[in-house]
Amino acid sequence: MKNQVLIKKDLLGLKSELLLELRLLEAKKTFSLFFLIIFLSVAFNQQSQVKGDLERDYWPTNGWQYSSLKEANLNEARINEMFEYIEENNYDIDSVLIVKNGNLTVEEYLNELYSFDTLHSVYSVTKSIVSALIGIAIEEGHIESVDQKILDYFQDVSVLNVIDKENITVEHLLTHTSGIYWRESQVPYSSPENTFGKMTSSTNWVEFILNQTLEYEPGTVRNYNSGDSHLLSAILTNATGVSTQQYAIEHIFDPLGINRFEWQQDPQGIFFGGSGLLLNSRSMAKFGFLYLNNGTWDENQLVPKEWVINSTKDPVVIDDWASYGYQWWVYPQVNSYLALGFGQQIVWITPELDLVIVFTSSIFEGVWPFVTLAVDFIFQAIEEGFVEETISSFVFVILPITVIAYLILIRNRRKDKTKPLKIQ
């Protein structure tokens, strides 16, 4: 009988210990889940504006709001290293602007000739603005679609070998796949063989472009062609009944608060669709911000959202790094797209990071530092800033909760160990 009582005591003791361990294990699971929820909430708080349509509490129509690097969660040391890198390599960069989470976080002018209000030639960034205007014109019914034949708009132009060019569409112009003979990127702009220079020296740019021979079947080969882009401007003028500049003022510049600019015209008064626009860096950032927000500005859909998406969707692949959409350069490896101009004028957009970067420069040959500047420094500053904020949240929020929870668990365990067992 005595042995039975002892065995019963041992079994009850074992049962008690097992129950205590199970309760402790359950508490640990609960706490681990609690910890995970807090950690993810911190991460979500930092990345909540990464994807989808963002809600803005202001729009920079009348000027940008500013945030510090710390407020934007950018690692300050990494940004400083970027400017040191620029200086050490003597890159002729005129300005660097970073818009993060809707606020102007970095604005530096590295050339004493430029300030926030100085107009800078943006060269082929003009193409991306013309692309936006084409999307708006289609939405308003001035142009039927990207499949419309371009010769519908040039019936008063005497075109050589017109039959060869009957199938060129608006989309072919947007993607530089018109097939029209053009030698622009293949030879220096100073070369007499450069077709761009020949066009700008001619007395009628539109006729010059349309009278080039057809080298490729339309839609089969991409060949960089500012002539294609100028035809888009001519189409806008013919289709809307107003100049490309006036159309831009009404639909983009005025709504964005862009009131200082200059724009080159051809001998017939058509505003140059491939280049020739001058903007200041803040205005370039505004245009990038418009596209970052899927064409929305202050609750108004200025550029159709579908057009913004299609402009970088299924682009023409150029190489392993770059593709070309509707007059936007697409860098799929870093989920970014760019408006890019000669001399390395850049509006860089990364929707997943709620990020716009603007570079203006005077780098006309040789180096191409901007992928390094964006990815190795700015992206890295964002990543490191996020880690710093997460660690800070851990130290000041999660760690104290961890300590309190652990003390409660220890206290409860001690209570369970000292509680008398009932022997039945």
GUZA-388070 format. One line per 4 residues: number of its first residue (from 1); their letters; for each residue x, y, z of C-alpha. Coordinates in steps of 0.25 Angstrom, whole numbers, plus 2048, in hexadecimal, padded with zeros to 3 digits. Layout:
<atoms>
NUM> a> X/Y/Z; ... $
</atoms>
This chain:
<atoms>
1> mknq> 800/800/800; 80B/809/804; 812/807/7F6; 805/80A/7EF $
5> vlik> 804/817/7F6; 813/81A/7F2; 810/816/7E3; 804/81F/7E3 $
9> kdll> 80C/82B/7E9; 817/829/7DE; 80C/828/7D3; 805/834/7D8 $
13> glks> 812/83C/7D9; 816/838/7CB; 808/83C/7C6; 80A/849/7CD $
17> elll> 818/84C/7C7; 812/848/7B9; 807/851/7BB; 810/85C/7BF $
21> elrl> 819/85A/7B3; 80D/85A/7AA; 808/867/7AF; 816/86D/7AE $
25> leak> 817/868/7A0; 80A/86D/79C; 80E/87B/7A3; 81B/87B/79B $
29> ktfs> 813/878/78E; 809/883/791; 815/88D/794; 81C/889/788 $
33> lffl> 80F/88C/780; 80E/899/787; 81C/89C/784; 81A/899/775 $
37> iifl> 80E/8A1/774; 815/8AD/77A; 821/8AB/771; 818/8AA/765 $
41> svaf> 810/8B6/769; 81D/8BF/76A; 821/8B9/75C; 813/8BC/756 $
45> nqqs> 814/8CA/75C; 820/8CD/755; 81C/8C6/748; 80D/8C9/748 $
49> qvkg> 80E/8D3/73C; 816/8CA/734; 80C/8C4/72A; 7FE/8C8/725 $
53> dler> 7F8/8D6/724; 7FD/8DE/72F; 7F5/8E8/737; 7FD/8F6/738 $
57> dywp> 7FA/900/743; 7FF/90B/73A; 803/90E/72B; 80F/916/728 $
61> tngw> 808/91F/71E; 80C/92C/725; 819/926/72A; 820/91A/730 $
65> qyss> 81F/916/73F; 82C/912/745; 830/907/74E; 83D/904/754 $
69> lkea> 845/8F7/751; 842/8F2/75E; 833/8F5/75C; 833/8ED/74F $
73> nlne> 83B/8E2/755; 847/8E4/74C; 855/8E0/752; 85C/8EE/752 $
77> arin> 86A/8E8/751; 867/8E1/744; 861/8ED/73E; 86E/8F5/742 $
81> emfe> 876/8EA/73C; 86F/8EC/72F; 872/8FA/72E; 881/8F7/732 $
85> yiee> 881/8ED/727; 87C/8F7/71D; 887/901/721; 892/8F7/721 $
89> nnyd> 88E/8F2/713; 88C/901/70E; 87F/8FE/708; 879/90A/701 $
93> idsv> 86B/909/709; 864/915/70A; 859/911/714; 854/905/71C $
97> livk> 845/905/721; 83F/8FA/729; 830/8F9/72C; 82D/8EF/736 $
101> ngnl> 81F/8EC/73B; 81A/8F8/734; 824/902/73B; 830/908/735 $
105> tvee> 83B/902/73D; 848/906/736; 84A/912/72D; 858/915/72A $
109> ylne> 85E/91E/71E; 86C/91A/71B; 86E/924/710; 86F/933/714 $
113> lysf> 868/936/707; 85B/92F/70C; 851/931/717; 843/92D/71A $
117> dtlh> 83D/936/710; 847/935/705; 842/92F/6F8; 84A/923/6F3 $
121> svys> 849/91D/6E5; 843/90F/6E8; 845/90A/6D9; 83E/8FD/6D7 $
125> vtks> 836/8FE/6E4; 82D/906/6DB; 829/8F9/6D4; 823/8F3/6E1 $
129> ivsa> 81B/900/6E3; 816/8FF/6D4; 812/8F0/6D7; 809/8F5/6E3 $
133> ligi> 803/8FF/6D9; 800/8F4/6CF; 7F9/8EC/6DA; 7F1/8F8/6DE $
137> aiee> 7ED/8FA/6CF; 7E8/8EC/6CE; 7E0/8ED/6DA; 7D9/8FA/6D5 $
141> ghie> 7D6/8F3/6C8; 7E0/8FC/6BF; 7E8/8F0/6BB; 7E0/8E2/6B9 $
145> svdq> 7EB/8D9/6BF; 7F9/8D5/6BF; 7F6/8CD/6B3; 7F1/8D9/6AA $
149> kild> 7FA/8DB/69D; 802/8E7/69E; 800/8EB/68F; 7F2/8EE/693 $
153> yfqd> 7F8/8FB/699; 801/8FF/68E; 7F8/8FE/682; 7FD/90C/67D $
157> vsvl> 80C/907/67D; 812/902/671; 818/8F5/676; 822/8ED/66D $
161> nvid> 820/8DE/66C; 813/8E0/674; 80E/8D2/672; 81A/8CD/67A $
165> keni> 815/8D5/686; 806/8D3/686; 807/8C9/691; 80F/8D2/69B $
169> tveh> 806/8D4/6A8; 807/8DE/6B4; 80C/8D2/6BC; 818/8D0/6B3 $
173> llth> 81C/8DF/6B5; 81A/8DD/6C4; 823/8D1/6C4; 82D/8D6/6B9 $
177> tsgi> 82A/8CA/6B0; 824/8D2/6A4; 82F/8CC/69B; 833/8D9/696 $
181> ywre> 842/8DA/692; 849/8E2/69E; 857/8E3/6A3; 857/8EB/6B0 $
185> sqvp> 85C/8E2/6BB; 866/8DB/6B2; 86F/8E7/6AE; 873/8F3/6B6 $
189> yssp> 869/8FF/6B6; 874/907/6B0; 876/8FE/6A4; 870/902/697 $
193> entf> 86B/8F4/695; 862/8F6/6A1; 853/8F7/69D; 84F/8FF/6A9 $
197> gkmt> 858/90A/6A4; 853/909/696; 845/90A/69A; 848/917/6A3 $
201> sstn> 84F/91D/697; 844/91B/68E; 839/925/68A; 82D/91B/68D $
205> wvef> 830/911/698; 823/909/696; 825/908/687; 834/904/68A $
209> ilnq> 830/8F9/693; 824/8F3/68B; 82D/8F3/67E; 838/8EA/684 $
213> tley> 838/8DC/67E; 831/8D1/686; 83D/8C8/68B; 834/8BE/693 $
217> epgt> 826/8B9/693; 81F/8C1/69D; 81E/8BB/6AB; 82A/8B1/6A9 $
221> vrny> 837/8B9/6AD; 839/8C4/6B7; 842/8CF/6B3; 843/8DB/6BB $
225> nsgd> 83D/8E6/6B3; 83A/8F5/6B8; 833/8F6/6AB; 828/8EC/6AF $
229> shll> 826/8F5/6BB; 825/902/6B3; 81A/8FB/6AB; 812/8F9/6B8 $
233> sail> 813/908/6BB; 80E/90B/6AD; 803/901/6AE; 7FF/907/6BB $
237> tnat> 7FE/915/6B5; 7F6/910/6A9; 7ED/907/6B2; 7EA/911/6BD $
241> gvst> 7EA/91E/6B5; 7F3/925/6BF; 802/924/6C0; 809/91A/6C8 $
245> qqya> 80E/924/6D2; 800/92A/6D4; 7FB/91B/6D6; 806/919/6E0 $
249> iehi> 802/926/6E7; 7F4/922/6E8; 7F5/914/6EC; 802/912/6F4 $
253> fdpl> 80A/91F/6F6; 7FF/928/6FC; 7F9/91D/705; 807/919/70A $
257> ginr> 80B/928/70D; 816/928/702; 816/936/6FD; 824/938/6F9 $
261> fewq> 829/931/6ED; 82E/932/6DF; 82C/92A/6D2; 833/929/6C5 $
265> qdpq> 82A/92A/6B8; 82D/925/6AA; 82D/92F/69E; 81E/92C/69C $
269> giff> 81B/930/6AB; 819/921/6B0; 81F/91F/6BE; 82A/915/6BE $
273> ggsg> 825/908/6C2; 832/901/6C4; 83A/90C/6CC; 83B/91B/6CE $
277> llln> 833/91C/6DB; 83A/924/6E7; 835/922/6F5; 83A/924/703 $
281> srsm> 83D/918/70C; 831/919/715; 828/919/708; 82F/90C/704 $
285> akfg> 82C/906/711; 81D/90B/710; 81C/903/703; 822/8F7/709 $
289> flyl> 819/8F8/715; 80D/8F9/70B; 811/8EB/705; 814/8E5/713 $
293> nngt> 806/8E8/717; 800/8E1/70A; 7FD/8EE/703; 7F5/8F4/70F $
297> wden> 7F7/902/714; 7EF/908/720; 7E4/8FE/71E; 7E3/901/70F $
301> qlvp> 7E7/8F6/705; 7F0/8FF/6FB; 7F6/8F3/6F4; 7EE/8E7/6F2 $
305> kewv> 7F2/8DC/6FC; 7F2/8D1/6F2; 7FB/8DA/6E9; 805/8DB/6F4 $
309> inst> 805/8CC/6F6; 806/8C9/6E7; 811/8D3/6E5; 81A/8C9/6ED $
313> kdpv> 813/8BC/6EA; 819/8B2/6E0; 824/8BB/6DC; 82D/8B8/6D0 $
317> vidd> 839/8B1/6D6; 846/8B8/6D2; 850/8B0/6DB; 851/8A8/6E8 $
321> wasy> 850/8B5/6F0; 847/8BF/6E8; 83A/8BF/6E0; 832/8CA/6D9 $
325> gyqw> 823/8CC/6DB; 81A/8D8/6D6; 826/8E2/6D7; 82A/8DD/6E4 $
329> wvyp> 837/8D5/6E8; 834/8C9/6F0; 83E/8C2/6FA; 836/8B5/6FE $
333> qvns> 842/8B0/707; 840/8BB/710; 831/8BD/70E; 833/8CB/709 $
337> ylal> 830/8D4/6FD; 837/8E1/6F8; 835/8ED/6EF; 843/8EE/6EA $
341> gfgq> 849/8FA/6E2; 856/8FC/6DB; 861/901/6E4; 85B/8F8/6EF $
345> qivw> 84F/900/6F3; 846/8F5/6FB; 839/8F4/701; 83A/8E7/709 $
349> itpe> 82D/8E0/70E; 82D/8D4/718; 81E/8D2/71C; 821/8C7/726 $
353> ldlv> 82A/8D1/72E; 820/8DD/72C; 82C/8E3/726; 830/8EE/71B $
357> ivft> 83E/8F2/718; 842/8FD/70F; 850/8FF/70A; 854/90A/700 $
361> ssif> 862/90A/6FB; 86C/90E/6F0; 872/900/6EE; 872/8FF/6DE $
365> egvw> 87B/8F3/6DC; 882/8E8/6E3; 87D/8E4/6F1; 86F/8E0/6F5 $
369> pfvt> 86F/8E1/705; 860/8E2/708; 85D/8D4/70A; 868/8D3/714 $
373> lavd> 863/8E0/71B; 855/8DB/71B; 856/8CC/71F; 863/8CC/727 $
377> fifq> 861/8D9/72F; 852/8DE/72F; 84C/8D0/72F; 856/8CB/739 $
381> aiee> 853/8D8/742; 844/8D4/741; 847/8C6/745; 851/8C9/750 $
385> gfve> 847/8D4/755; 83C/8CA/756; 845/8C0/75E; 849/8CC/768 $
389> etis> 83A/8CF/76A; 837/8C1/76C; 842/8BF/776; 83E/8CC/77D $
393> sfvf> 830/8C7/77E; 835/8BA/784; 83D/8C1/78E; 832/8CB/793 $
397> vilp> 826/8C3/791; 828/8B4/78F; 833/8B2/799; 82C/8B7/7A5 $
401> itvi> 820/8AF/7A2; 829/8A3/7A1; 82F/8A5/7AE; 822/8A7/7B5 $
405> ayli> 81C/89B/7AF; 828/893/7B3; 827/897/7C1; 818/894/7C2 $
409> lirn> 81B/886/7BC; 826/884/7C7; 81D/888/7D2; 811/87F/7CD $
413> rrkd> 81B/874/7CC; 820/876/7DB; 811/876/7DF; 80E/869/7D8 $
417> ktkp> 81A/862/7DF; 816/867/7ED; 807/863/7EB; 804/857/7F4 $
421> lkiq> 800/84B/7ED; 7F2/844/7F0; 7F4/835/7F1; 7E8/82D/7EE $
</atoms>
